[in-house]
Amino acid sequence: MDCPRISIVIPAHNEEENLRVLAREIDLAMAPSDEAYEIIFVDDASTDTTLDVLRQLASEDPRVQVLGLSKQSGQSAALAHGFAAARGEILVTLDADLQNDPADIPRLLAALEDLDMVIGVRAARHDSWVRRVSSRVANGVRSRILDDGASDTGCALKVMRAEVVARLPKFTGMHRFLPALVRMDGGRIQQVPVNHRPRLHGVPKYNIRNRLWRGIVDMFGVFWLQRRWIRRRDAGEVKAWTVPHSGLASVSSVKPFSSPASSSSGSPRNGARKASSPGPSGS
């Protein structure tokens, strides 16, 4: 298969009943665009037949890749492994539980344009009132402290540029703070309302007990990182002046974040070496 432009990364843990439906819905959603894409399922050490179903899907469709984690590592780890395996220049993430609607993917891709990330916002959530209230409180506190421009980071449906994601730190809990991390690096973000569906099969993987305290600790960790992060986009092109033997000044472009061979070896550039160490006179 040719190198795809879009990589759809989907973590999965005990979602055996949802996977075939999800793969079919993604195919229907992506078919009208004729975009080359791949689907990367990351099985997070499922205890049901999830991995078997994924292997069967991969044998039927060359666009499907499957990664299997040997021990349950969580959504952030699954995403990080999926991002590392992705070949596309654009990354799409969504959950495997069918609550995200793949039909929304083309709208988010269209909105990306000159942005770095587009975030889905669940317009009408089909969750219990406890989950809705706790999510609203958590989103409000996080947004106020981190100023991430996101009102619903719990929505897994996101579209982002792979080159931006490659520069971000990877850590447990990362998936909750992707908008904050992208903005921290100077990224441009937009939100788009998306559909949200009730879960028909399987059970939710998160609740207040396993999200609240860990999320608070992670939030302050990201807050700390925001204030110490060196943003790539803050470094513009610099013009370096060198003086050759003729005594006439010349200009050469020096790009930010040069390769180690040119900027980290400890030796001066050729022009600088000539200017500071002229040849012997009188010969």
LINPE-V565324 format. One record per helix or strand. SS is the DSSP state (A for helix, B for strand). FROM is the first residue (numbers start at 0). TO is the last residue. Records with the same first field share a line. If there is no record, write none. Layout:
# LINPE-V565324
SS->FROM-TO, FROM-TO
This chain:
# LINPE-V565324
B->5-11, 36-42, 63-67, 89-92, 99-99, 116-121, 157-160, 188-193, 195-195, 237-242, 248-253
A->18-30, 49-59, 74-84, 101-111, 128-145, 161-165, 173-183, 207-225, 231-233, 259-262, 269-275
